[in-house]
Amino acid sequence: MKTGIVVYSDDSETVWNAFRFGNFCLKEGDDVTVFLMAKGVECESLDTEKFVVTE
């Protein structure tokens, strides 16, 4: 299956969950494409103690 994920937020929890979903899909053998739009392009700077997005 092909999965597309659009990240349009700079909320750490939301972005972390989007990438977690993408990783789950990859482990299931799916093709995953992530589109970073607007505030979503800041995803590498959104790490918090609870939600480490860059992992």
C-alpha positions in Angstrom: 0.0 0.0 0.0 1.1 3.6 -0.6 0.7 6.0 2.3 1.0 9.8 2.1 1.4 11.9 5.2 1.0 15.7 5.2 2.6 17.5 8.2 1.2 21.1 8.4 1.8 21.7 12.1 4.5 22.8 14.5 2.9 21.1 17.5 5.5 18.5 18.8 2.9 15.9 19.7 1.1 16.1 16.4 4.3 15.8 14.3 5.7 13.0 16.5 2.5 11.0 16.0 2.6 11.6 12.2 6.2 10.2 12.0 5.3 7.4 14.4 2.4 6.4 12.1 4.8 6.6 9.1 7.3 4.3 10.8 4.6 1.8 11.6 3.5 1.8 7.9 7.1 1.3 6.9 7.4 -1.7 9.2 4.3 -3.2 7.6 6.0 -3.0 4.2 4.1 0.1 2.9 5.6 2.9 0.8 5.5 6.1 2.7 5.8 9.7 1.5 5.9 12.6 3.9 5.1 16.1 2.8 6.2 19.0 5.0 4.2 22.1 4.5 4.0 25.5 6.1 5.0 25.2 9.8 5.7 21.5 9.3 9.1 22.3 7.7 10.3 23.2 11.2 9.9 19.5 12.3 13.7 19.1 13.1 13.5 21.8 15.7 10.5 20.6 17.6 12.0 18.2 20.1 10.7 18.3 23.6 11.5 16.0 26.6 8.3 14.0 26.0 8.2 14.1 22.2 11.6 13.6 20.5 10.6 14.2 16.9 14.1 13.6 15.4 14.3 10.0 16.7 
